[in-house]
Amino acid sequence: MAHPKSKTSKQRKRKRRTHYKAEAPTLGVCQTTGQAHLLHRAHWHEGKLYYKGKVVMEQEID
């Protein structure tokens, strides 16, 4: 089995990985409320939870 001749330094290892960049999440607009939200995720708007433009749950007020 092959063995490295010398240890790969932290700097060398990190330089190799610099091309990985964070991407902005894709946002969609709700059909009902017009609010921007993450795709395939439910979102709250005025005390109601919406998913695919439909009310899934209402917030309980104690």
Secondary structure, 3 states (H helix, E strand, C coil): CCCCCCCCCHHHHHHHCCCCCCCCCCEEECCCCCCEEECCCCEEECCEEEECCEEEEECCCC
